[in-house]
Amino acid sequence: MQPEAEPVRIASDVSITMAFACENFSTDPMQRQTYHNVIDQLNALAFPVQTQQLYVVFAFQRTIPGFLVQCVVDILPPAGEPIRAQPVQDLAFRPDQMLQRNIVAFFGMTWPTPGEYTVRFTSRGNVVASFIIRLVQVQPPAQQMP
């Protein structure tokens, strides 16, 4: 008789340690990461507006081993369906690595209108973490007379 296999634990009790967007990031030789130009608001003169690259960063911690599976990072406008979605790798929380980080790149991102956009990380369709990026339409600076 074979021993019964232990079921795979799907993470439901993760803590969010980071959730934000930035323009770029770098990694040094010691594998430490630096995030450049963290974004919580984007200003534009007119819409739609495009950003060349946007990185979204999520980090999770768990106290017992398990997994986050069928993961997707998507961006939702103030109303309606996601304007971009990207599947990401499953996250495995092991006894020797209970902290997991996920960085997702969105290149050529088009923002259709001003408003609050929600960036969310889901696992099996359930929201695990989310944050807001505000897009604001600004007026051009007044021209000064010489």
PEBEL-V674353 format. One record per pair of residues at least 12 apart in sequence whose C-alpha atoms are under 10 Angstrom apart, sorted by the first residue. I is the first residue (numbers start at 1). GAP is how many residues later the second one is. D is the distance in Angstrom with one decimal. If there is no record, write none. Layout:
BEGIN
i=I gap=GAP d=D
i=I gap=GAP d=D
END
This chain:
BEGIN
i=8 gap=57 d=9.4
i=8 gap=58 d=6.9
i=8 gap=59 d=7.7
i=9 gap=55 d=9.2
i=9 gap=56 d=7.3
i=9 gap=57 d=4.7
i=9 gap=58 d=6.3
i=9 gap=59 d=8.9
i=9 gap=83 d=9.9
i=9 gap=84 d=9.8
i=10 gap=55 d=8.9
i=10 gap=56 d=5.5
i=10 gap=57 d=4.9
i=10 gap=58 d=6.0
i=10 gap=59 d=7.3
i=10 gap=82 d=9.4
i=10 gap=83 d=9.8
i=10 gap=113 d=9.4
i=10 gap=114 d=9.6
i=11 gap=51 d=7.9
i=11 gap=52 d=10.0
i=11 gap=53 d=8.7
i=11 gap=54 d=8.1
i=11 gap=55 d=5.4
i=11 gap=56 d=5.2
i=11 gap=57 d=5.5
i=11 gap=58 d=8.4
i=11 gap=80 d=9.3
i=11 gap=81 d=9.1
i=11 gap=82 d=8.5
i=11 gap=112 d=9.0
i=11 gap=117 d=9.7
i=12 gap=50 d=9.2
i=12 gap=54 d=8.9
i=12 gap=55 d=8.8
i=12 gap=56 d=8.1
i=12 gap=111 d=9.3
i=12 gap=114 d=9.5
i=12 gap=116 d=8.2
i=13 gap=47 d=9.9
i=13 gap=48 d=8.9
i=13 gap=49 d=6.8
i=13 gap=50 d=8.3
i=13 gap=51 d=8.9
i=13 gap=53 d=9.7
i=13 gap=115 d=9.2
i=14 gap=45 d=9.7
i=14 gap=46 d=6.1
i=14 gap=47 d=5.6
i=14 gap=48 d=4.9
i=14 gap=49 d=7.9
i=14 gap=50 d=9.3
i=14 gap=52 d=9.7
i=14 gap=53 d=9.8
i=14 gap=54 d=9.1
i=14 gap=79 d=9.7
i=14 gap=84 d=9.7
i=14 gap=85 d=9.5
i=14 gap=114 d=7.9
i=14 gap=115 d=9.5
i=15 gap=44 d=8.5
i=15 gap=45 d=5.5
i=15 gap=46 d=5.1
i=15 gap=47 d=6.3
i=15 gap=48 d=9.0
i=15 gap=84 d=9.4
i=15 gap=113 d=8.9
i=15 gap=114 d=9.0
i=16 gap=42 d=7.5
i=16 gap=43 d=6.0
i=16 gap=44 d=4.6
i=16 gap=45 d=6.5
i=16 gap=46 d=9.0
i=16 gap=83 d=9.7
i=16 gap=84 d=9.8
i=16 gap=85 d=9.9
i=16 gap=112 d=8.2
i=16 gap=113 d=6.8
i=16 gap=114 d=9.5
i=17 gap=41 d=7.6
i=17 gap=42 d=5.3
i=17 gap=43 d=5.6
i=17 gap=44 d=6.8
i=17 gap=82 d=8.8
i=17 gap=83 d=9.5
i=17 gap=84 d=9.1
i=17 gap=112 d=9.9
i=18 gap=38 d=9.9
i=18 gap=39 d=6.8
i=18 gap=40 d=5.2
i=18 gap=41 d=4.9
i=18 gap=42 d=7.2
i=18 gap=43 d=9.8
i=18 gap=83 d=8.4
i=18 gap=84 d=9.7
i=18 gap=111 d=9.2
i=18 gap=113 d=10.0
i=19 gap=37 d=7.4
i=19 gap=38 d=5.5
i=19 gap=39 d=4.5
i=19 gap=40 d=6.7
i=19 gap=41 d=9.1
i=19 gap=82 d=9.8
i=19 gap=83 d=9.6
i=19 gap=84 d=9.9
i=19 gap=100 d=9.0
i=19 gap=101 d=9.0
i=19 gap=102 d=9.2
i=19 gap=110 d=7.3
i=19 gap=111 d=6.9
i=19 gap=112 d=6.5
i=19 gap=113 d=9.6
i=20 gap=15 d=9.9
i=20 gap=18 d=7.2
i=20 gap=19 d=7.3
i=20 gap=20 d=7.6
i=20 gap=35 d=8.5
i=20 gap=36 d=5.8
i=20 gap=37 d=5.4
i=20 gap=38 d=6.9
i=20 gap=39 d=9.6
i=20 gap=83 d=9.9
i=20 gap=99 d=8.6
i=20 gap=110 d=8.6
i=20 gap=111 d=6.7
i=20 gap=112 d=8.4
i=20 gap=113 d=8.7
i=21 gap=14 d=9.0
i=21 gap=15 d=9.5
i=21 gap=16 d=8.6
i=21 gap=17 d=5.8
i=21 gap=18 d=5.3
i=21 gap=19 d=7.1
i=21 gap=20 d=9.7
i=21 gap=33 d=6.8
i=21 gap=34 d=5.5
i=21 gap=35 d=4.3
i=21 gap=36 d=6.1
i=21 gap=37 d=9.0
i=21 gap=82 d=9.3
i=21 gap=83 d=9.4
i=21 gap=84 d=9.7
i=21 gap=98 d=8.7
i=21 gap=110 d=8.8
i=21 gap=111 d=9.2
i=21 gap=112 d=8.0
i=22 gap=13 d=6.5
i=22 gap=14 d=6.1
i=22 gap=15 d=5.4
i=22 gap=16 d=4.1
i=22 gap=17 d=5.1
i=22 gap=18 d=8.5
i=22 gap=31 d=8.8
i=22 gap=32 d=6.1
i=22 gap=33 d=5.3
i=22 gap=34 d=6.4
i=22 gap=35 d=7.9
i=22 gap=83 d=9.7
i=23 gap=12 d=7.9
i=23 gap=13 d=6.0
i=23 gap=14 d=5.5
i=23 gap=15 d=6.6
i=23 gap=16 d=7.2
i=23 gap=28 d=9.0
i=23 gap=29 d=8.8
i=23 gap=30 d=6.3
i=23 gap=31 d=5.2
i=23 gap=32 d=6.0
i=23 gap=33 d=8.8
i=23 gap=82 d=9.5
i=24 gap=12 d=5.1
i=24 gap=13 d=7.0
i=24 gap=14 d=8.4
i=24 gap=29 d=7.7
i=24 gap=30 d=7.1
i=24 gap=31 d=6.4
i=24 gap=32 d=9.4
i=24 gap=81 d=9.1
i=25 gap=12 d=8.7
i=25 gap=13 d=9.6
i=25 gap=30 d=8.0
i=25 gap=32 d=9.9
i=25 gap=78 d=9.4
i=35 gap=20 d=9.3
i=35 gap=22 d=9.2
i=36 gap=19 d=9.8
i=38 gap=16 d=9.8
i=38 gap=17 d=9.3
i=38 gap=18 d=9.6
i=39 gap=15 d=8.9
i=39 gap=16 d=9.5
i=39 gap=17 d=9.5
i=39 gap=93 d=9.8
i=39 gap=94 d=7.3
i=39 gap=95 d=9.0
i=40 gap=91 d=8.9
i=40 gap=92 d=7.1
i=40 gap=93 d=5.0
i=40 gap=94 d=6.3
i=40 gap=95 d=8.8
i=41 gap=74 d=9.9
i=41 gap=75 d=9.0
i=41 gap=76 d=9.9
i=41 gap=91 d=8.7
i=41 gap=92 d=5.5
i=41 gap=93 d=4.5
i=41 gap=94 d=5.8
i=41 gap=95 d=7.3
i=42 gap=69 d=10.0
i=42 gap=72 d=9.2
i=42 gap=73 d=10.0
i=42 gap=91 d=7.5
i=42 gap=92 d=6.2
i=42 gap=93 d=4.8
i=42 gap=94 d=6.2
i=42 gap=95 d=8.6
i=42 gap=96 d=9.9
i=43 gap=71 d=8.8
i=43 gap=91 d=8.4
i=43 gap=92 d=5.9
i=43 gap=93 d=4.8
i=43 gap=94 d=5.8
i=43 gap=95 d=6.3
i=43 gap=96 d=9.6
i=44 gap=69 d=9.9
i=44 gap=70 d=8.5
i=44 gap=91 d=7.5
i=44 gap=92 d=6.3
i=44 gap=93 d=5.0
i=44 gap=94 d=5.9
i=44 gap=95 d=8.5
i=44 gap=96 d=9.2
i=45 gap=91 d=8.5
i=45 gap=92 d=5.5
i=45 gap=93 d=5.2
i=45 gap=94 d=6.1
i=45 gap=95 d=6.5
i=45 gap=96 d=10.0
i=46 gap=66 d=9.7
i=46 gap=67 d=8.7
i=46 gap=68 d=9.0
i=46 gap=90 d=9.4
i=46 gap=91 d=6.4
i=46 gap=92 d=8.0
i=46 gap=93 d=9.0
i=46 gap=94 d=9.8
i=47 gap=63 d=9.1
i=47 gap=64 d=7.2
i=47 gap=65 d=6.0
i=47 gap=66 d=5.6
i=47 gap=67 d=7.2
i=47 gap=88 d=9.6
i=47 gap=89 d=9.6
i=47 gap=90 d=7.6
i=48 gap=62 d=6.6
i=48 gap=63 d=5.5
i=48 gap=64 d=4.2
i=48 gap=65 d=5.8
i=48 gap=66 d=8.4
i=49 gap=59 d=9.9
i=49 gap=60 d=8.4
i=49 gap=61 d=5.7
i=49 gap=62 d=5.3
i=49 gap=63 d=6.6
i=49 gap=64 d=8.0
i=49 gap=65 d=9.3
i=49 gap=86 d=9.6
i=49 gap=88 d=9.9
i=50 gap=57 d=9.4
i=50 gap=58 d=6.3
i=50 gap=59 d=5.5
i=50 gap=60 d=4.3
i=50 gap=61 d=6.1
i=50 gap=62 d=8.6
i=51 gap=55 d=8.9
i=51 gap=56 d=7.5
i=51 gap=57 d=5.8
i=51 gap=58 d=5.3
i=51 gap=59 d=6.6
i=51 gap=60 d=8.0
i=52 gap=54 d=8.3
i=52 gap=55 d=5.6
i=52 gap=56 d=4.7
i=52 gap=57 d=6.5
i=52 gap=58 d=8.9
i=53 gap=52 d=6.9
i=53 gap=53 d=5.8
i=53 gap=54 d=4.4
i=53 gap=55 d=6.1
i=53 gap=56 d=6.9
i=54 gap=50 d=8.3
i=54 gap=51 d=5.8
i=54 gap=52 d=5.2
i=54 gap=53 d=6.4
i=54 gap=54 d=8.3
i=54 gap=55 d=7.4
i=55 gap=48 d=6.5
i=55 gap=49 d=5.5
i=55 gap=50 d=4.5
i=55 gap=51 d=6.2
i=55 gap=52 d=8.5
i=56 gap=17 d=8.6
i=56 gap=18 d=9.9
i=56 gap=46 d=8.1
i=56 gap=47 d=5.7
i=56 gap=48 d=5.3
i=56 gap=49 d=6.6
i=56 gap=50 d=8.0
i=56 gap=63 d=8.0
i=56 gap=64 d=9.4
i=56 gap=65 d=9.8
i=56 gap=75 d=9.8
i=57 gap=16 d=10.0
i=57 gap=44 d=7.3
i=57 gap=45 d=5.8
i=57 gap=46 d=4.6
i=57 gap=47 d=6.6
i=57 gap=48 d=9.1
i=57 gap=64 d=9.7
i=58 gap=15 d=9.5
i=58 gap=42 d=8.4
i=58 gap=43 d=5.8
i=58 gap=44 d=5.2
i=58 gap=45 d=6.5
i=58 gap=46 d=8.6
i=58 gap=62 d=9.2
i=58 gap=63 d=7.8
i=58 gap=70 d=9.9
i=58 gap=71 d=7.8
i=58 gap=72 d=8.8
i=58 gap=73 d=9.9
i=59 gap=40 d=7.1
i=59 gap=41 d=5.6
i=59 gap=42 d=4.1
i=59 gap=43 d=6.2
i=59 gap=44 d=8.6
i=59 gap=70 d=9.3
i=60 gap=31 d=9.3
i=60 gap=33 d=9.2
i=60 gap=38 d=8.2
i=60 gap=39 d=5.7
i=60 gap=40 d=5.3
i=60 gap=41 d=6.4
i=60 gap=42 d=8.6
i=60 gap=68 d=9.3
i=60 gap=69 d=9.0
i=61 gap=32 d=8.0
i=61 gap=36 d=9.0
i=61 gap=37 d=5.7
i=61 gap=38 d=4.4
i=61 gap=39 d=6.4
i=61 gap=40 d=8.8
i=62 gap=31 d=6.9
i=62 gap=32 d=9.1
i=62 gap=33 d=9.6
i=62 gap=35 d=9.2
i=62 gap=36 d=5.5
i=62 gap=37 d=6.7
i=62 gap=38 d=8.8
i=63 gap=30 d=8.7
i=63 gap=31 d=9.6
i=63 gap=32 d=8.6
i=63 gap=35 d=6.7
i=63 gap=36 d=9.1
i=64 gap=29 d=7.5
i=64 gap=30 d=7.8
i=64 gap=31 d=7.2
i=64 gap=34 d=7.5
i=65 gap=27 d=7.6
i=65 gap=28 d=4.9
i=65 gap=29 d=4.9
i=65 gap=30 d=5.9
i=65 gap=31 d=9.2
i=65 gap=32 d=8.7
i=65 gap=33 d=7.1
i=66 gap=25 d=8.4
i=66 gap=26 d=6.1
i=66 gap=27 d=5.1
i=66 gap=28 d=6.9
i=66 gap=29 d=9.2
i=66 gap=32 d=9.0
i=67 gap=23 d=6.9
i=67 gap=24 d=5.5
i=67 gap=25 d=4.6
i=67 gap=26 d=5.8
i=67 gap=27 d=8.7
i=67 gap=56 d=9.5
i=68 gap=21 d=8.9
i=68 gap=22 d=5.6
i=68 gap=23 d=5.0
i=68 gap=24 d=6.7
i=68 gap=25 d=8.3
i=68 gap=54 d=8.8
i=68 gap=55 d=5.9
i=68 gap=56 d=8.1
i=68 gap=60 d=9.2
i=69 gap=19 d=9.0
i=69 gap=20 d=7.7
i=69 gap=21 d=4.6
i=69 gap=22 d=6.6
i=69 gap=23 d=8.5
i=69 gap=53 d=9.0
i=69 gap=54 d=5.6
i=69 gap=55 d=6.4
i=69 gap=56 d=9.7
i=70 gap=17 d=7.5
i=70 gap=18 d=7.7
i=70 gap=19 d=7.7
i=70 gap=20 d=6.3
i=70 gap=21 d=9.3
i=70 gap=52 d=7.9
i=70 gap=53 d=5.4
i=70 gap=54 d=5.1
i=70 gap=55 d=7.8
i=70 gap=56 d=9.9
i=71 gap=15 d=8.7
i=71 gap=16 d=5.9
i=71 gap=17 d=5.4
i=71 gap=18 d=6.6
i=71 gap=19 d=6.1
i=71 gap=20 d=8.3
i=71 gap=50 d=7.0
i=71 gap=51 d=5.5
i=71 gap=52 d=4.4
i=71 gap=53 d=6.5
i=71 gap=54 d=7.9
i=71 gap=55 d=9.2
i=71 gap=56 d=9.6
i=71 gap=57 d=9.5
i=72 gap=13 d=6.7
i=72 gap=14 d=5.6
i=72 gap=15 d=4.2
i=72 gap=16 d=5.6
i=72 gap=17 d=8.5
i=72 gap=18 d=9.4
i=72 gap=32 d=9.8
i=72 gap=48 d=8.1
i=72 gap=49 d=5.8
i=72 gap=50 d=5.3
i=72 gap=51 d=6.6
i=72 gap=52 d=8.4
i=72 gap=53 d=8.1
i=72 gap=54 d=9.8
i=72 gap=55 d=9.5
i=73 gap=12 d=5.7
i=73 gap=13 d=5.3
i=73 gap=14 d=6.3
i=73 gap=15 d=7.1
i=73 gap=29 d=9.7
i=73 gap=30 d=9.7
i=73 gap=31 d=7.6
i=73 gap=32 d=9.9
i=73 gap=46 d=7.1
i=73 gap=47 d=5.6
i=73 gap=48 d=4.6
i=73 gap=49 d=6.4
i=73 gap=50 d=9.1
i=73 gap=54 d=9.7
i=73 gap=56 d=9.6
i=73 gap=57 d=9.3
i=74 gap=12 d=6.2
i=74 gap=13 d=8.5
i=74 gap=30 d=9.9
i=74 gap=32 d=9.8
i=74 gap=44 d=8.1
i=74 gap=45 d=5.8
i=74 gap=46 d=5.6
i=74 gap=47 d=6.8
i=74 gap=48 d=8.2
i=74 gap=56 d=9.5
i=75 gap=31 d=9.9
i=75 gap=34 d=10.0
i=75 gap=36 d=9.9
i=75 gap=42 d=6.6
i=75 gap=43 d=5.7
i=75 gap=44 d=4.6
i=75 gap=45 d=6.6
i=75 gap=46 d=9.2
i=75 gap=55 d=9.6
i=75 gap=56 d=9.8
i=75 gap=57 d=9.4
i=75 gap=58 d=9.5
i=76 gap=40 d=8.8
i=76 gap=41 d=5.5
i=76 gap=42 d=5.1
i=76 gap=43 d=6.5
i=76 gap=44 d=8.1
i=76 gap=56 d=9.5
i=77 gap=34 d=8.3
i=77 gap=35 d=8.3
i=77 gap=36 d=8.2
i=77 gap=37 d=9.0
i=77 gap=38 d=7.5
i=77 gap=39 d=6.8
i=77 gap=40 d=4.7
i=77 gap=41 d=6.7
i=77 gap=42 d=9.1
i=77 gap=56 d=9.8
i=78 gap=35 d=8.9
i=78 gap=36 d=8.6
i=78 gap=37 d=6.0
i=78 gap=38 d=5.5
i=78 gap=39 d=5.6
i=78 gap=40 d=7.6
i=78 gap=56 d=9.7
i=79 gap=36 d=9.4
i=79 gap=37 d=9.3
i=79 gap=38 d=8.8
i=79 gap=39 d=10.0
i=82 gap=35 d=9.5
i=82 gap=36 d=9.1
i=82 gap=37 d=9.3
i=82 gap=38 d=10.0
i=83 gap=26 d=9.0
i=83 gap=27 d=8.4
i=83 gap=28 d=8.3
i=83 gap=29 d=8.9
i=83 gap=34 d=9.7
i=84 gap=22 d=8.3
i=84 gap=25 d=8.1
i=84 gap=26 d=9.1
i=84 gap=27 d=10.0
i=84 gap=35 d=9.6
i=85 gap=21 d=9.1
i=85 gap=34 d=9.6
i=85 gap=35 d=9.5
i=85 gap=36 d=9.8
i=86 gap=18 d=8.0
i=86 gap=19 d=8.9
i=86 gap=20 d=8.4
i=86 gap=35 d=9.8
i=87 gap=17 d=9.3
i=87 gap=34 d=9.6
i=87 gap=35 d=9.4
i=87 gap=36 d=9.9
i=88 gap=14 d=8.2
i=88 gap=15 d=9.2
i=88 gap=16 d=7.8
i=88 gap=33 d=9.4
i=88 gap=34 d=9.8
i=88 gap=35 d=9.7
i=89 gap=13 d=8.6
i=90 gap=12 d=9.8
i=90 gap=33 d=8.6
i=91 gap=32 d=9.7
i=102 gap=19 d=9.7
i=111 gap=24 d=8.1
i=112 gap=23 d=9.7
i=113 gap=22 d=7.7
i=113 gap=23 d=8.7
i=113 gap=24 d=8.6
i=114 gap=20 d=7.6
i=114 gap=21 d=4.8
i=114 gap=22 d=5.3
i=114 gap=23 d=6.1
i=114 gap=24 d=9.8
i=115 gap=17 d=9.8
i=115 gap=18 d=8.4
i=115 gap=19 d=5.8
i=115 gap=20 d=5.2
i=115 gap=21 d=6.5
i=115 gap=22 d=8.8
i=116 gap=15 d=9.8
i=116 gap=16 d=6.2
i=116 gap=17 d=5.8
i=116 gap=18 d=4.5
i=116 gap=19 d=6.3
i=116 gap=20 d=8.7
i=117 gap=14 d=8.4
i=117 gap=15 d=5.6
i=117 gap=16 d=5.2
i=117 gap=17 d=6.2
i=117 gap=18 d=7.5
i=118 gap=12 d=6.6
i=118 gap=13 d=5.7
i=118 gap=14 d=4.6
i=118 gap=15 d=6.4
i=118 gap=16 d=8.8
i=119 gap=12 d=5.4
i=119 gap=13 d=6.1
i=119 gap=14 d=7.4
i=120 gap=12 d=8.7
END
